[in-house]
Amino acid sequence: MAKLASKEGVPQRTLVIEASSRNTWENIHNSLPHLAGMDAVFIASDSLHVHRARQYLCRQSPELCSKTYAATSYRPFQFFWLKWAGAWGNLISLCKDRKLG
């Protein structure tokens, strides 16, 4: 995603690459120190995952929630079957999140 952001003109100095996490929750948690004091935060990922990541950020840092945006594009029917599978995966993750509280 960082390569794509650079290609689209995002300055390299503004990109944060967090590579030690094992899942999205950890990725958000480990990225928060880099986000302190930011005017805006953009999460770059596929159209399904980016919304879950934003939800996690809002739960972990409510003060950043209103400054956080999904940096993705939605193209109807592109990779339809993959997105369908991803939607089910997100539903399962949502159910697990609700169960864990």
HELIX and SHEET records of a PDB file:
HELIX    1   1 ALA A    2  LYS A    7  1                                   6    
HELIX    2   2 GLN A   12  THR A   14  5                                   3    
HELIX    3   3 THR A   24  LEU A   35  1                                  12    
HELIX    4   4 HIS A   49  GLN A   60  1                                  12    
HELIX    5   5 PRO A   62  CYS A   65  1                                   4    
HELIX    6   6 PHE A   80  LEU A  100  1                                  21    
SHEET    1   A 2 VAL A  41  ALA A  44  0                                        
SHEET    2   A 2 THR A  68  ALA A  71  1                                        
END                                                                             
